[in-house]
Amino acid sequence: MLGIEWLRPAAFLGSILYAIIGVLVFWITFLIIDKVTPYDLWQEIVEKQNVALGLVVAAMSLGICIIVAAAIH
């Protein structure tokens, strides 16, 4: 029975709980970084089409996600 252990209710609900916690920590961290930066990230990326800033924010987001995933794991 390979891989059937994750179907147990306790393991499944634990996984869902940790996923929600991870998303919340990422969201809060991203909001803090958005407030710390000297300009509005949304306006720069979406309205002004700043591709370089979009790549920096994407890399930062992946870094935060890796840190959160490692902390939860």
C-alpha positions in Angstrom: 0.0 0.0 0.0 2.3 2.7 -1.3 1.3 6.2 -0.5 -2.0 5.5 1.2 -0.9 6.9 4.6 -1.6 10.5 3.5 -5.3 9.6 3.2 -5.7 9.3 6.9 -7.9 12.1 8.2 -5.3 13.4 10.7 -2.5 13.5 8.1 -4.8 15.1 5.5 -6.1 17.8 7.9 -2.6 18.4 9.1 -1.4 19.0 5.6 -4.3 21.4 4.9 -3.6 23.3 8.1 0.1 23.7 7.4 -0.7 24.7 3.8 -3.0 27.5 5.1 -0.5 28.6 7.6 2.2 28.7 4.9 0.1 30.8 2.6 -0.8 33.2 5.4 2.8 33.6 6.5 3.8 34.3 2.8 0.9 36.8 2.3 1.8 38.7 5.5 5.5 38.8 4.6 4.7 40.0 1.1 2.5 42.8 2.5 5.3 43.8 4.9 7.8 43.9 2.0 5.3 45.9 -0.1 4.9 48.5 2.6 8.7 48.7 3.2 9.5 49.4 -0.5 9.5 53.1 -1.4 7.0 52.7 -4.3 3.7 50.9 -5.0 4.7 47.4 -6.4 1.3 46.9 -8.0 1.4 50.2 -9.9 5.1 49.7 -11.0 4.5 46.1 -12.2 1.0 46.3 -13.7 0.5 49.8 -14.8 4.0 50.8 -15.8 4.9 47.3 -17.0 8.2 47.2 -15.1 9.4 43.7 -16.1 12.7 43.9 -14.1 10.8 44.7 -10.9 8.4 41.9 -11.7 11.3 39.4 -11.9 12.8 40.7 -8.6 9.4 40.3 -6.9 8.9 36.9 -8.3 12.4 35.8 -7.1 11.7 37.3 -3.7 8.3 35.5 -3.5 10.0 32.1 -4.4 12.6 32.8 -1.7 10.0 33.5 0.9 8.0 30.4 -0.1 11.1 28.2 0.2 11.9 29.6 3.7 8.3 29.1 4.9 8.2 25.6 3.4 11.5 24.7 5.2 10.3 26.1 8.4 7.0 24.2 8.3 8.7 21.0 7.2 
